[in-house]
Amino acid sequence: MSTLLENSQRETKYIFITGGVLSSLGKGIASASIGLLLKQIGYSVTIIKLDPYLNIDPGTMNPLQHGEVYVTDDGSETDLDLGHYERFLDESMSKRSNATAGKVYFDVIQKERKGQYLGKTVQVIPHITNEIKVRMKSYQGEKDFVLIEIGGTVGDIESLPFLEAQRQMNHELGRNNSLNVHLTYVPYIKSAKEFKTKPTQHSVKMLMEYGIRPDILLCRAEHSLNKELRAKIALFCNVDEDSVFDAIDMDTIYEVPLYFAKKNITETILSHLKMNVEQPDLTTWAKFVNKENVEEKLTGFDGVLIAPGFGNRGIEGKIDSIEYIRKNKVPYFGICLGMQCAVIEFARNVCGLPNANSSEFEKNDFNVIDLMEDQKAIKEKGGTMRLGAYPCEIKEGTFAYEAYENTEISERHRHRYEFNNNFKEILTQNGMILSGTSPDGQLVEIIELKDHPWFLGVQFHPELKSRAVKGHPLFISFVKAALKHKKSKEVITE
């Protein structure tokens, strides 16, 4: 075990991850992968994502622009990268794990209005940068390593306060307690059959103009970089040659930690920080990555999952699909919207309510899914949904109980619409099982169907608690049902 763990007086080590040239290079996956490797050595690790946009949080942002929102146990709507962090580290993140420029500026302005700056002129430096550093230090002393991913790319005007805060942290912490990792792009020109390092050179030059010298370069490329290319990048970017790593495309994101480990990236990190060099234990992770692909096991529609979503696009197609699934006894798993569509389909085609719908799509007298009462008066949408972890009680003898093996669970939520209790009686009389409810019985959390091999819908988001090497009970149960269904078809064919 590392000397850092043995000496509680040692300061927390900080690793900053920035990106250059263009966005979506994979800073989140790189951060999660490095965090996993350090954790598998034996260190305690957490990751913070700092986003430079001015939204308070991503809750009201179009997912086509930003990606899906991730929800933590404490009800925070956060960047999707936190999902990668949780799955790789197998640890829950919180509101401390994500902050935006909008939130930082909002808090500073609130303090100014309250007179907390004693009449001083409020400026980006030091007030905004100090507020950012408070968030950067929020795990100080709690963890051995804090990885801080700064969103956007170097050169974006909105990123400047975060980079300045990083520069100040580097100065305050010293070389032995902070490390700068810069992810950049090395394009391959097919017609010339060669890589081009100039974008990386310019990105590092701009970063150094801000007073930040990268210790490690991760070069995103289509193919591995040879020694000559890495030497060239090291020379022009003022980085040690053994600190230049290629980050090539993988078949799955879960291969990235194995690739980084093969390249000895943790050895370089620990050496930079003057720590004992140790190797991560990736036995379990390697077994997980090398298993048979789940998607291949489900080929041929041996199981169908309808995922969460908002709005009425594609709803009728989903409902038609669920009718086919229900009638043909195909294992089904509906998550949030997927559960709501299953309730609508059952009400229409089994309970004789052809106009059944959700008030999200069409308001009528047969809204089996309706807006929650406490949501009807809400005007400001940001952060006002039912968010975070809530308890649920499960009935014995159900698919849900078989999966969880427990009558009491807690799952995370992000929604405004619920099962309408006015239709409880007609739905249950026709064969729907309300297998999971809130402790007071007022909120339906899980629905199932009788006379079906495996048909289950949940109002919550089990994917938020699924880990890479420790799958969520409902996903495991669903896949088992799909495999059983596949084998039953093979028997009939023979």
Secondary structure, 3 states (H helix, E strand, C coil): CCHHHHCCCCCCEEEEEEECCCCCCCHHHHHHHHHHHHHHHCCCEEEEEEECCCCCCHHHCCHHHHCCCEECCCCCEECCHHHHHHHHHCCCCCHHHEEEHHHHHHHHHHHHHCCCCCCCCCCHHHHHHHHHHHHHCCCCCCCCEEEEEECCCCCCHHHHHHHHHHHHHHHHHCCCCEEEEEEEECCEECCCCEECCHHHHHHHHHHHHCCCCCCEEEEEECCCCCHHHHHHHHHHHCCCHHHEEEEECCCCHHHHHHHHHHCCHHHHHHHHCCCCCCCCCCHHHHHHHCCCCHHHHCCCCCCEEECCCCCCCCHHHHHHHHHHHHHCCCCEEEECHHHHHHHHHHHHHCCCCCCCEECCCCCCCCEEEEECHHHCCCCCCCCCCEEEEEEEEECCCCHHHHHHCCCEEEEEEEECEEECHHHHHHHHHCCEEEEEECCCCCCEEEEEECCCCCEEEECCCHHHHCCCCCCCHHHHHHHHHHHHHHHHHHHHHC
